[in-house]
Amino acid sequence: MTLNEALSEHEIVSYNDLMWYGSYANVREKGLLRVEGKDYIIQDGDVAYFRFNV
């Protein structure tokens, strides 16, 4: 299995939102965390948590 096949999705939050709210849990609670597919192009200022299907 290649890395590309294993990558299923990633959680994206802006750096500024993460710093303002202090944690992923707080960002998720406020509804600012979004889930993107493997075709998403990371933007400047994005913080990404990658999920894998292994």
C-alpha positions as MATLAB code, in Angstrom:
seq = 'MTLNEALSEHEIVSYNDLMWYGSYANVREKGLLRVEGKDYIIQDGDVAYFRFNV';
ca = [
       0.000    0.000    0.000;
       1.378    3.400   -0.970;
       1.117    6.585    1.073;
      -1.339    8.019   -1.443;
      -3.602    4.973   -1.119;
      -3.485    5.074    2.687;
      -4.296    8.784    3.020;
      -8.042    9.095    3.410;
      -8.725   12.606    4.684;
      -7.374   15.382    6.834;
      -8.717   17.817    9.390;
      -7.952   21.448    8.562;
      -8.013   24.478   10.828;
      -6.497   27.893   10.333;
      -3.416   28.649   12.401;
      -5.021   31.847   13.725;
      -8.148   29.989   14.922;
      -6.023   27.319   16.591;
      -3.953   29.934   18.419;
      -7.047   31.947   19.413;
      -8.966   28.952   20.841;
      -5.892   27.121   22.155;
      -6.647   23.499   21.230;
      -8.137   21.214   18.603;
     -10.931   20.349   21.046;
     -11.942   24.012   21.385;
     -11.734   24.594   17.631;
     -13.868   21.496   16.997;
     -16.396   22.643   19.614;
     -16.720   26.020   17.855;
     -17.264   24.276   14.492;
     -14.119   25.701   12.890;
     -12.449   22.359   12.154;
     -13.234   20.995    8.712;
     -12.581   17.626    7.107;
     -11.174   17.648    3.583;
     -10.486   14.818    1.152;
      -7.138   13.799   -0.228;
      -7.546   16.160   -3.219;
      -7.553   19.282   -1.003;
      -4.647   21.649   -1.652;
      -3.158   22.935    1.602;
      -3.318   26.734    1.853;
      -0.912   29.086    3.609;
      -1.954   29.287    7.259;
      -3.595   25.830    7.343;
      -2.800   23.372   10.108;
      -3.534   19.811    9.010;
      -4.015   16.563   10.908;
      -3.683   13.692    8.454;
      -5.806   10.555    8.793;
      -4.677    7.267    7.303;
      -6.446    4.008    6.517;
      -3.814    1.392    7.142;
];
